[in-house]
Amino acid sequence: MQSAEGTDSAAPSEPLTVALRCPDCNAPGVVEWRKLQHGLKCHGCGCEFMIAKGGDVISLREQPQTRYTCPRCCRSGSIAAILAVNKPCCPSCKLPLVRGPDGRLHSAQTAERLKRQAAQQAGLQRRLESERKATRDDGQLRTRIAQTARIGAAALVLIVGISAAWSHRASTPEARAAQFIRTCLAADWEDAGEFIEDDAVQRVEFDRWRVRYFSSILDRHRPAGDRVVIRVDRLTDDPTQVLLRVTLRSHFFGERSHQQCWHIRDGRWTFNALGTLADGNSSRGTGGKGEG
């Protein structure tokens, strides 16, 4: 790693600059002083770097990364964690991003929603801890909260049962695909990214796929009240990878169908955009009221 070589302030009206060398290709360059707090990019080799507090030039490639998903330009990627601390923004469209409780960067609205959910979960944990502390040494609840605790326990059993049933239903590739389609129709690309493997190639292929199949049938492009019926059929039966046929039916665009590949990643069914496009399947459909 190289250190700053010197400063150049030839005229009072000119900005103060610093001469640097790229930590990868050692190419020389000059940067304005006011830009040193941001990430820099070498015009020669494309290396991204920044100036550390000690004056050393450090490559951002070697730094811990923070994942982001931009809801405006629908791009995903990673930003060096050291740059994500002070007013981070999307590298493409410059939309301001906020760190959520999951450690990733989101739009301000999504980050706020995730923080509320985390706060609710923390509140539930505090209530459970309070009930634990209210237990007497003999294992019995104190009289004043016994009735409330019994009601709460019954409600908890009911919630757990419902959650288990829903979890089993949502764990199937058919259910995941239906949820994924609804998210795509709503153009909620940040939430749609949760159905995709956290891989740069998969996300690029997903962008190609969504433009091909959803550009003209998004909720905002259809008349108000137009309802889309989604049907998902399994074409193959493999424990780790399945091929699904997804059929969409609407009064506006008629009926359309296409195939999707889904595979198991980290214990859950994930949309395989690369495999879906590699299959070469094309959308088939019949015209609706909104199509010529």
Phi and psi restraints in degrees (value plus and minus 20) as a CYANA .aco file:
   2 GLN   PHI    -123.7   -83.7
   2 GLN   PSI     135.3   175.3
   3 SER   PHI    -124.2   -84.2
   3 SER   PSI     145.0   185.0
   4 ALA   PHI     -79.8   -39.8
   4 ALA   PSI     116.3   156.3
   5 GLU   PHI    -108.2   -68.2
   5 GLU   PSI     -48.2    -8.2
   6 GLY   PHI     146.9   186.9
   6 GLY   PSI    -198.9  -158.9
   7 THR   PHI    -142.3  -102.3
   7 THR   PSI     137.5   177.5
   8 ASP   PHI    -153.7  -113.7
   8 ASP   PSI      89.6   129.6
   9 SER   PHI    -150.9  -110.9
   9 SER   PSI      43.0    83.0
  10 ALA   PHI     -79.2   -39.2
  10 ALA   PSI     -59.3   -19.3
  11 ALA   PHI    -153.6  -113.6
  11 ALA   PSI     125.1   165.1
  12 PRO   PHI     -79.2   -39.2
  12 PRO   PSI     -49.4    -9.4
  13 SER   PHI    -100.0   -60.0
  13 SER   PSI     -36.4     3.6
  14 GLU   PHI    -106.2   -66.2
  14 GLU   PSI     126.9   166.9
  15 PRO   PHI     -87.1   -47.1
  15 PRO   PSI     127.5   167.5
  16 LEU   PHI     -90.4   -50.4
  16 LEU   PSI     111.0   151.0
  17 THR   PHI    -143.9  -103.9
  17 THR   PSI     141.7   181.7
  18 VAL   PHI    -150.2  -110.2
  18 VAL   PSI     112.6   152.6
  19 ALA   PHI    -105.9   -65.9
  19 ALA   PSI     108.7   148.7
  20 LEU   PHI    -149.1  -109.1
  20 LEU   PSI     146.8   186.8
  21 ARG   PHI    -147.9  -107.9
  21 ARG   PSI     119.7   159.7
  22 CYS   PHI     -83.5   -43.5
  22 CYS   PSI     112.8   152.8
  23 PRO   PHI     -88.8   -48.8
  23 PRO   PSI     -34.5     5.5
  24 ASP   PHI    -116.9   -76.9
  24 ASP   PSI     -77.4   -37.4
  25 CYS   PHI    -122.0   -82.0
  25 CYS   PSI     -22.6    17.4
  26 ASN   PHI      44.1    84.1
  26 ASN   PSI      -1.3    38.7
  27 ALA   PHI     -91.8   -51.8
  27 ALA   PSI     118.0   158.0
  28 PRO   PHI     -98.5   -58.5
  28 PRO   PSI     136.9   176.9
  29 GLY   PHI    -185.5  -145.5
  29 GLY   PSI     148.6   188.6
  30 VAL   PHI    -147.4  -107.4
  30 VAL   PSI     114.2   154.2
  31 VAL   PHI    -150.2  -110.2
  31 VAL   PSI     120.4   160.4
  32 GLU   PHI     -85.2   -45.2
  32 GLU   PSI     123.4   163.4
  33 TRP   PHI     -77.2   -37.2
  33 TRP   PSI     -59.7   -19.7
  34 ARG   PHI     -87.9   -47.9
  34 ARG   PSI     -35.5     4.5
  35 LYS   PHI    -114.7   -74.7
  35 LYS   PSI     -20.3    19.7
  36 LEU   PHI     -88.2   -48.2
  36 LEU   PSI     -42.2    -2.2
  37 GLN   PHI     -98.0   -58.0
  37 GLN   PSI     -29.7    10.3
  38 HIS   PHI    -121.5   -81.5
  38 HIS   PSI     152.2   192.2
  39 GLY   PHI     -92.8   -52.8
  39 GLY   PSI     122.7   162.7
  40 LEU   PHI    -137.0   -97.0
  40 LEU   PSI     138.0   178.0
  41 LYS   PHI    -154.3  -114.3
  41 LYS   PSI     110.7   150.7
  42 CYS   PHI     -94.0   -54.0
  42 CYS   PSI     109.8   149.8
  43 HIS   PHI     -95.2   -55.2
  43 HIS   PSI     -33.2     6.8
  44 GLY   PHI    -105.4   -65.4
  44 GLY   PSI     -81.5   -41.5
  45 CYS   PHI    -124.3   -84.3
  45 CYS   PSI     -26.1    13.9
  46 GLY   PHI      61.9   101.9
  46 GLY   PSI     -14.2    25.8
  47 CYS   PHI     -83.9   -43.9
  47 CYS   PSI     116.4   156.4
  48 GLU   PHI    -120.6   -80.6
  48 GLU   PSI     111.9   151.9
  49 PHE   PHI    -169.2  -129.2
  49 PHE   PSI     156.0   196.0
  50 MET   PHI    -171.8  -131.8
  50 MET   PSI     150.8   190.8
  51 ILE   PHI    -119.0   -79.0
  51 ILE   PSI     101.5   141.5
  52 ALA   PHI     -97.0   -57.0
  52 ALA   PSI     149.1   189.1
  53 LYS   PHI     -79.9   -39.9
  53 LYS   PSI     -52.0   -12.0
  54 GLY   PHI     -99.1   -59.1
  54 GLY   PSI     -21.8    18.2
  55 GLY   PHI      75.2   115.2
  55 GLY   PSI     -22.3    17.7
  56 ASP   PHI     -98.6   -58.6
  56 ASP   PSI     128.8   168.8
  57 VAL   PHI    -111.8   -71.8
  57 VAL   PSI      97.8   137.8
  58 ILE   PHI    -138.0   -98.0
  58 ILE   PSI     120.3   160.3
  59 SER   PHI     -95.9   -55.9
  59 SER   PSI     112.7   152.7
  60 LEU   PHI     -93.3   -53.3
  60 LEU   PSI     -38.4     1.6
  61 ARG   PHI     -83.8   -43.8
  61 ARG   PSI     -48.1    -8.1
  62 GLU   PHI    -108.4   -68.4
  62 GLU   PSI     -23.3    16.7
  63 GLN   PHI    -111.7   -71.7
  63 GLN   PSI     135.0   175.0
  64 PRO   PHI     -77.7   -37.7
  64 PRO   PSI     124.3   164.3
  65 GLN   PHI    -130.3   -90.3
  65 GLN   PSI     129.0   169.0
  66 THR   PHI    -136.4   -96.4
  66 THR   PSI     105.5   145.5
  67 ARG   PHI     -93.9   -53.9
  67 ARG   PSI     128.2   168.2
  68 TYR   PHI    -162.8  -122.8
  68 TYR   PSI     135.1   175.1
  69 THR   PHI    -156.4  -116.4
  69 THR   PSI     100.0   140.0
  70 CYS   PHI    -112.9   -72.9
  70 CYS   PSI     101.5   141.5
  71 PRO   PHI     -95.1   -55.1
  71 PRO   PSI     -35.3     4.7
  72 ARG   PHI    -102.8   -62.8
  72 ARG   PSI     -74.5   -34.5
  73 CYS   PHI    -120.1   -80.1
  73 CYS   PSI     -19.7    20.3
  74 CYS   PHI      42.2    82.2
  74 CYS   PSI       4.9    44.9
  75 ARG   PHI    -117.5   -77.5
  75 ARG   PSI     128.7   168.7
  76 SER   PHI    -148.1  -108.1
  76 SER   PSI     136.0   176.0
  77 GLY   PHI     154.9   194.9
  77 GLY   PSI    -170.4  -130.4
  78 SER   PHI    -159.8  -119.8
  78 SER   PSI     130.2   170.2
  79 ILE   PHI    -144.8  -104.8
  79 ILE   PSI     121.5   161.5
  80 ALA   PHI     -75.3   -35.3
  80 ALA   PSI     110.7   150.7
  81 ALA   PHI     -77.7   -37.7
  81 ALA   PSI     -51.5   -11.5
  82 ILE   PHI     -87.8   -47.8
  82 ILE   PSI     -45.4    -5.4
  83 LEU   PHI    -110.6   -70.6
  83 LEU   PSI     -35.0     5.0
  84 ALA   PHI    -104.9   -64.9
  84 ALA   PSI     -18.4    21.6
  85 VAL   PHI    -102.0   -62.0
  85 VAL   PSI     -60.9   -20.9
  86 ASN   PHI    -129.7   -89.7
  86 ASN   PSI      78.6   118.6
  87 LYS   PHI      29.5    69.5
  87 LYS   PSI      41.9    81.9
  88 PRO   PHI     -90.0   -50.0
  88 PRO   PSI     136.9   176.9
  89 CYS   PHI    -167.8  -127.8
  89 CYS   PSI     144.2   184.2
  90 CYS   PHI     -84.5   -44.5
  90 CYS   PSI     108.8   148.8
  91 PRO   PHI     -82.6   -42.6
  91 PRO   PSI     -42.8    -2.8
  92 SER   PHI    -109.2   -69.2
  92 SER   PSI     -76.9   -36.9
  93 CYS   PHI    -127.1   -87.1
  93 CYS   PSI     -21.6    18.4
  94 LYS   PHI      47.5    87.5
  94 LYS   PSI      -0.1    39.9
  95 LEU   PHI     -86.4   -46.4
  95 LEU   PSI     109.3   149.3
  96 PRO   PHI     -81.0   -41.0
  96 PRO   PSI     116.5   156.5
  97 LEU   PHI    -139.7   -99.7
  97 LEU   PSI     135.2   175.2
  98 VAL   PHI    -149.8  -109.8
  98 VAL   PSI     119.0   159.0
  99 ARG   PHI     -94.6   -54.6
  99 ARG   PSI     108.8   148.8
 100 GLY   PHI    -112.9   -72.9
 100 GLY   PSI     154.3   194.3
 101 PRO   PHI     -85.4   -45.4
 101 PRO   PSI     -35.0     5.0
 102 ASP   PHI    -105.1   -65.1
 102 ASP   PSI     -18.9    21.1
 103 GLY   PHI      66.3   106.3
 103 GLY   PSI     -23.2    16.8
 104 ARG   PHI    -120.4   -80.4
 104 ARG   PSI     144.1   184.1
 105 LEU   PHI    -115.1   -75.1
 105 LEU   PSI     113.4   153.4
 106 HIS   PHI    -155.9  -115.9
 106 HIS   PSI     154.3   194.3
 107 SER   PHI     -85.9   -45.9
 107 SER   PSI     142.3   182.3
 108 ALA   PHI     -80.1   -40.1
 108 ALA   PSI     -59.5   -19.5
 109 GLN   PHI     -85.6   -45.6
 109 GLN   PSI     -65.5   -25.5
 110 THR   PHI     -85.8   -45.8
 110 THR   PSI     -61.4   -21.4
 111 ALA   PHI     -81.9   -41.9
 111 ALA   PSI     -59.0   -19.0
 112 GLU   PHI     -86.0   -46.0
 112 GLU   PSI     -60.1   -20.1
 113 ARG   PHI     -84.0   -44.0
 113 ARG   PSI     -62.7   -22.7
 114 LEU   PHI     -85.6   -45.6
 114 LEU   PSI     -55.4   -15.4
 115 LYS   PHI     -87.0   -47.0
 115 LYS   PSI     -58.8   -18.8
 116 ARG   PHI     -83.4   -43.4
 116 ARG   PSI     -62.6   -22.6
 117 GLN   PHI     -82.7   -42.7
 117 GLN   PSI     -61.4   -21.4
 118 ALA   PHI     -84.9   -44.9
 118 ALA   PSI     -58.2   -18.2
 119 ALA   PHI     -85.9   -45.9
 119 ALA   PSI     -59.1   -19.1
 120 GLN   PHI     -83.8   -43.8
 120 GLN   PSI     -61.0   -21.0
 121 GLN   PHI     -84.7   -44.7
 121 GLN   PSI     -60.3   -20.3
 122 ALA   PHI     -85.1   -45.1
 122 ALA   PSI     -57.4   -17.4
 123 GLY   PHI     -83.6   -43.6
 123 GLY   PSI     -59.2   -19.2
 124 LEU   PHI     -83.4   -43.4
 124 LEU   PSI     -61.5   -21.5
 125 GLN   PHI     -83.6   -43.6
 125 GLN   PSI     -58.3   -18.3
 126 ARG   PHI     -85.7   -45.7
 126 ARG   PSI     -58.8   -18.8
 127 ARG   PHI     -84.9   -44.9
 127 ARG   PSI     -61.3   -21.3
 128 LEU   PHI     -83.3   -43.3
 128 LEU   PSI     -58.4   -18.4
 129 GLU   PHI     -86.8   -46.8
 129 GLU   PSI     -57.8   -17.8
 130 SER   PHI     -83.8   -43.8
 130 SER   PSI     -60.4   -20.4
 131 GLU   PHI     -85.0   -45.0
 131 GLU   PSI     -56.9   -16.9
 132 ARG   PHI     -84.6   -44.6
 132 ARG   PSI     -61.2   -21.2
 133 LYS   PHI     -90.2   -50.2
 133 LYS   PSI     -42.7    -2.7
 134 ALA   PHI    -101.2   -61.2
 134 ALA   PSI     -20.9    19.1
 135 THR   PHI     -98.9   -58.9
 135 THR   PSI     115.1   155.1
 136 ARG   PHI     -94.4   -54.4
 136 ARG   PSI     147.8   187.8
 137 ASP   PHI     -81.9   -41.9
 137 ASP   PSI     -48.9    -8.9
 138 ASP   PHI    -104.2   -64.2
 138 ASP   PSI     -12.5    27.5
 139 GLY   PHI      69.5   109.5
 139 GLY   PSI     -23.7    16.3
 140 GLN   PHI    -115.3   -75.3
 140 GLN   PSI     125.6   165.6
 141 LEU   PHI     -90.5   -50.5
 141 LEU   PSI     130.4   170.4
 142 ARG   PHI     -82.7   -42.7
 142 ARG   PSI     127.6   167.6
 143 THR   PHI     -76.8   -36.8
 143 THR   PSI     -61.9   -21.9
 144 ARG   PHI     -89.2   -49.2
 144 ARG   PSI     -39.5     0.5
 145 ILE   PHI    -136.1   -96.1
 145 ILE   PSI     -17.2    22.8
 146 ALA   PHI     -80.3   -40.3
 146 ALA   PSI     -66.6   -26.6
 147 GLN   PHI     -84.6   -44.6
 147 GLN   PSI     -64.4   -24.4
 148 THR   PHI     -81.0   -41.0
 148 THR   PSI     -60.5   -20.5
 149 ALA   PHI     -84.8   -44.8
 149 ALA   PSI     -59.9   -19.9
 150 ARG   PHI     -83.9   -43.9
 150 ARG   PSI     -63.0   -23.0
 151 ILE   PHI     -83.1   -43.1
 151 ILE   PSI     -62.6   -22.6
 152 GLY   PHI     -83.0   -43.0
 152 GLY   PSI     -58.8   -18.8
 153 ALA   PHI     -84.5   -44.5
 153 ALA   PSI     -61.5   -21.5
 154 ALA   PHI     -83.6   -43.6
 154 ALA   PSI     -62.3   -22.3
 155 ALA   PHI     -84.6   -44.6
 155 ALA   PSI     -58.4   -18.4
 156 LEU   PHI     -83.9   -43.9
 156 LEU   PSI     -61.0   -21.0
 157 VAL   PHI     -80.8   -40.8
 157 VAL   PSI     -62.2   -22.2
 158 LEU   PHI     -84.0   -44.0
 158 LEU   PSI     -64.4   -24.4
 159 ILE   PHI     -83.8   -43.8
 159 ILE   PSI     -62.5   -22.5
 160 VAL   PHI     -82.2   -42.2
 160 VAL   PSI     -60.6   -20.6
 161 GLY   PHI     -82.9   -42.9
 161 GLY   PSI     -65.3   -25.3
 162 ILE   PHI     -84.0   -44.0
 162 ILE   PSI     -63.0   -23.0
 163 SER   PHI     -83.2   -43.2
 163 SER   PSI     -59.4   -19.4
 164 ALA   PHI     -84.7   -44.7
 164 ALA   PSI     -62.0   -22.0
 165 ALA   PHI     -84.2   -44.2
 165 ALA   PSI     -62.7   -22.7
 166 TRP   PHI     -88.6   -48.6
 166 TRP   PSI     -57.4   -17.4
 167 SER   PHI     -82.4   -42.4
 167 SER   PSI     -60.6   -20.6
 168 HIS   PHI     -84.2   -44.2
 168 HIS   PSI     -61.1   -21.1
 169 ARG   PHI     -87.5   -47.5
 169 ARG   PSI     -63.1   -23.1
 170 ALA   PHI     -93.7   -53.7
 170 ALA   PSI     -33.0     7.0
 171 SER   PHI    -102.7   -62.7
 171 SER   PSI     -29.6    10.4
 172 THR   PHI    -100.4   -60.4
 172 THR   PSI     129.1   169.1
 173 PRO   PHI     -83.2   -43.2
 173 PRO   PSI     -53.1   -13.1
 174 GLU   PHI     -82.3   -42.3
 174 GLU   PSI     -65.3   -25.3
 175 ALA   PHI     -86.5   -46.5
 175 ALA   PSI     -61.2   -21.2
 176 ARG   PHI     -82.4   -42.4
 176 ARG   PSI     -60.2   -20.2
 177 ALA   PHI     -85.0   -45.0
 177 ALA   PSI     -60.9   -20.9
 178 ALA   PHI     -83.8   -43.8
 178 ALA   PSI     -63.3   -23.3
 179 GLN   PHI     -83.1   -43.1
 179 GLN   PSI     -60.6   -20.6
 180 PHE   PHI     -81.3   -41.3
 180 PHE   PSI     -63.6   -23.6
 181 ILE   PHI     -83.7   -43.7
 181 ILE   PSI     -64.1   -24.1
 182 ARG   PHI     -81.4   -41.4
 182 ARG   PSI     -58.7   -18.7
 183 THR   PHI     -85.7   -45.7
 183 THR   PSI     -59.9   -19.9
 184 CYS   PHI     -87.3   -47.3
 184 CYS   PSI     -61.3   -21.3
 185 LEU   PHI     -81.2   -41.2
 185 LEU   PSI     -53.7   -13.7
 186 ALA   PHI    -101.0   -61.0
 186 ALA   PSI     -21.9    18.1
 187 ALA   PHI      39.2    79.2
 187 ALA   PSI      10.7    50.7
 188 ASP   PHI    -111.4   -71.4
 188 ASP   PSI      56.8    96.8
 189 TRP   PHI     -90.7   -50.7
 189 TRP   PSI     -45.1    -5.1
 190 GLU   PHI     -87.3   -47.3
 190 GLU   PSI     -64.9   -24.9
 191 ASP   PHI     -89.3   -49.3
 191 ASP   PSI     -54.1   -14.1
 192 ALA   PHI     -82.2   -42.2
 192 ALA   PSI     -50.7   -10.7
 193 GLY   PHI     -83.1   -43.1
 193 GLY   PSI     -40.0     0.0
 194 GLU   PHI     -92.5   -52.5
 194 GLU   PSI     -35.7     4.3
 195 PHE   PHI    -110.7   -70.7
 195 PHE   PSI     -23.0    17.0
 196 ILE   PHI    -131.4   -91.4
 196 ILE   PSI     126.6   166.6
 197 GLU   PHI     -81.9   -41.9
 197 GLU   PSI     120.3   160.3
 198 ASP   PHI     -96.6   -56.6
 198 ASP   PSI      53.3    93.3
 199 ASP   PHI    -161.2  -121.2
 199 ASP   PSI     115.7   155.7
 200 ALA   PHI     -81.5   -41.5
 200 ALA   PSI     -61.6   -21.6
 201 VAL   PHI     -85.2   -45.2
 201 VAL   PSI     -64.1   -24.1
 202 GLN   PHI     -80.2   -40.2
 202 GLN   PSI     -59.4   -19.4
 203 ARG   PHI     -91.6   -51.6
 203 ARG   PSI     -55.6   -15.6
 204 VAL   PHI     -84.9   -44.9
 204 VAL   PSI     -63.3   -23.3
 205 GLU   PHI     -87.4   -47.4
 205 GLU   PSI     -54.6   -14.6
 206 PHE   PHI     -82.7   -42.7
 206 PHE   PSI     -61.1   -21.1
 207 ASP   PHI     -79.9   -39.9
 207 ASP   PSI     -61.3   -21.3
 208 ARG   PHI     -83.6   -43.6
 208 ARG   PSI     -63.4   -23.4
 209 TRP   PHI     -85.4   -45.4
 209 TRP   PSI     -65.1   -25.1
 210 ARG   PHI     -87.9   -47.9
 210 ARG   PSI     -54.7   -14.7
 211 VAL   PHI     -84.9   -44.9
 211 VAL   PSI     -57.4   -17.4
 212 ARG   PHI     -88.7   -48.7
 212 ARG   PSI     -61.0   -21.0
 213 TYR   PHI    -124.4   -84.4
 213 TYR   PSI     -37.3     2.7
 214 PHE   PHI    -142.1  -102.1
 214 PHE   PSI     -23.7    16.3
 215 SER   PHI     -77.0   -37.0
 215 SER   PSI     -58.8   -18.8
 216 SER   PHI    -120.3   -80.3
 216 SER   PSI     -23.2    16.8
 217 ILE   PHI    -142.3  -102.3
 217 ILE   PSI      -4.4    35.6
 218 LEU   PHI     -80.8   -40.8
 218 LEU   PSI     135.5   175.5
 219 ASP   PHI     -74.5   -34.5
 219 ASP   PSI     -59.5   -19.5
 220 ARG   PHI     -93.3   -53.3
 220 ARG   PSI     -33.9     6.1
 221 HIS   PHI    -115.8   -75.8
 221 HIS   PSI     -28.8    11.2
 222 ARG   PHI    -123.1   -83.1
 222 ARG   PSI     138.9   178.9
 223 PRO   PHI     -81.7   -41.7
 223 PRO   PSI     131.4   171.4
 224 ALA   PHI     -81.0   -41.0
 224 ALA   PSI     115.2   155.2
 225 GLY   PHI      70.1   110.1
 225 GLY   PSI     -28.0    12.0
 226 ASP   PHI     -90.5   -50.5
 226 ASP   PSI     102.5   142.5
 227 ARG   PHI    -125.9   -85.9
 227 ARG   PSI     114.9   154.9
 228 VAL   PHI    -124.7   -84.7
 228 VAL   PSI     102.9   142.9
 229 VAL   PHI    -114.5   -74.5
 229 VAL   PSI     107.8   147.8
 230 ILE   PHI    -131.8   -91.8
 230 ILE   PSI     108.3   148.3
 231 ARG   PHI    -145.9  -105.9
 231 ARG   PSI     113.2   153.2
 232 VAL   PHI    -143.8  -103.8
 232 VAL   PSI     103.5   143.5
 233 ASP   PHI    -139.0   -99.0
 233 ASP   PSI     117.6   157.6
 234 ARG   PHI    -106.8   -66.8
 234 ARG   PSI     106.4   146.4
 235 LEU   PHI    -116.4   -76.4
 235 LEU   PSI     -48.6    -8.6
 236 THR   PHI    -147.9  -107.9
 236 THR   PSI     140.2   180.2
 237 ASP   PHI    -151.9  -111.9
 237 ASP   PSI      69.9   109.9
 238 ASP   PHI    -144.3  -104.3
 238 ASP   PSI     122.4   162.4
 239 PRO   PHI     -82.5   -42.5
 239 PRO   PSI     -45.8    -5.8
 240 THR   PHI    -137.9   -97.9
 240 THR   PSI     -33.1     6.9
 241 GLN   PHI    -172.8  -132.8
 241 GLN   PSI     114.8   154.8
 242 VAL   PHI    -153.3  -113.3
 242 VAL   PSI     135.9   175.9
 243 LEU   PHI    -131.4   -91.4
 243 LEU   PSI     105.3   145.3
 244 LEU   PHI    -135.3   -95.3
 244 LEU   PSI     126.0   166.0
 245 ARG   PHI    -125.4   -85.4
 245 ARG   PSI     102.3   142.3
 246 VAL   PHI    -127.0   -87.0
 246 VAL   PSI     103.3   143.3
 247 THR   PHI    -135.2   -95.2
 247 THR   PSI     106.5   146.5
 248 LEU   PHI    -132.7   -92.7
 248 LEU   PSI     112.5   152.5
 249 ARG   PHI    -149.3  -109.3
 249 ARG   PSI     110.9   150.9
 250 SER   PHI    -169.9  -129.9
 250 SER   PSI     128.2   168.2
 251 HIS   PHI     -82.6   -42.6
 251 HIS   PSI     -50.3   -10.3
 252 PHE   PHI     -96.0   -56.0
 252 PHE   PSI     -70.8   -30.8
 253 PHE   PHI    -129.7   -89.7
 253 PHE   PSI     -13.5    26.5
 254 GLY   PHI      58.9    98.9
 254 GLY   PSI    -153.7  -113.7
 255 GLU   PHI    -143.5  -103.5
 255 GLU   PSI     112.9   152.9
 256 ARG   PHI    -153.6  -113.6
 256 ARG   PSI     127.9   167.9
 257 SER   PHI    -163.4  -123.4
 257 SER   PSI     130.3   170.3
 258 HIS   PHI    -174.6  -134.6
 258 HIS   PSI     149.6   189.6
 259 GLN   PHI    -126.0   -86.0
 259 GLN   PSI     130.2   170.2
 260 GLN   PHI    -153.8  -113.8
 260 GLN   PSI     122.2   162.2
 261 CYS   PHI    -120.9   -80.9
 261 CYS   PSI     112.0   152.0
 262 TRP   PHI    -148.3  -108.3
 262 TRP   PSI     121.0   161.0
 263 HIS   PHI    -159.1  -119.1
 263 HIS   PSI     141.8   181.8
 264 ILE   PHI    -101.0   -61.0
 264 ILE   PSI     105.7   145.7
 265 ARG   PHI    -158.1  -118.1
 265 ARG   PSI     103.9   143.9
 266 ASP   PHI      35.2    75.2
 266 ASP   PSI      18.1    58.1
 267 GLY   PHI      62.2   102.2
 267 GLY   PSI     -12.1    27.9
 268 ARG   PHI    -159.2  -119.2
 268 ARG   PSI     137.1   177.1
 269 TRP   PHI     -96.3   -56.3
 269 TRP   PSI     108.5   148.5
 270 THR   PHI    -147.4  -107.4
 270 THR   PSI     119.3   159.3
 271 PHE   PHI     -88.9   -48.9
 271 PHE   PSI     106.8   146.8
 272 ASN   PHI    -120.4   -80.4
 272 ASN   PSI      69.4   109.4
 273 ALA   PHI     -84.6   -44.6
 273 ALA   PSI     -59.5   -19.5
 274 LEU   PHI     -83.1   -43.1
 274 LEU   PSI     -66.1   -26.1
 275 GLY   PHI     -87.3   -47.3
 275 GLY   PSI     -54.4   -14.4
 276 THR   PHI     -84.1   -44.1
 276 THR   PSI     -66.3   -26.3
 277 LEU   PHI     -91.9   -51.9
 277 LEU   PSI     -52.3   -12.3
 278 ALA   PHI     -86.4   -46.4
 278 ALA   PSI     -48.6    -8.6
 279 ASP   PHI     -86.3   -46.3
 279 ASP   PSI     -39.7     0.3
 280 GLY   PHI      50.6    90.6
 280 GLY   PSI      -2.3    37.7
 281 ASN   PHI     -95.0   -55.0
 281 ASN   PSI     125.3   165.3
 282 SER   PHI    -139.4   -99.4
 282 SER   PSI     135.7   175.7
 283 SER   PHI     -92.7   -52.7
 283 SER   PSI     114.8   154.8
 284 ARG   PHI    -138.8   -98.8
 284 ARG   PSI     124.6   164.6
 285 GLY   PHI    -189.6  -149.6
 285 GLY   PSI     151.9   191.9
 286 THR   PHI    -135.8   -95.8
 286 THR   PSI     124.8   164.8
 287 GLY   PHI     -85.2   -45.2
 287 GLY   PSI     124.4   164.4
 288 GLY   PHI    -131.2   -91.2
 288 GLY   PSI    -186.1  -146.1
 289 LYS   PHI     -85.2   -45.2
 289 LYS   PSI     -52.1   -12.1
 290 GLY   PHI    -108.1   -68.1
 290 GLY   PSI     -15.7    24.3
 291 GLU   PHI    -140.5  -100.5
 291 GLU   PSI     124.8   164.8
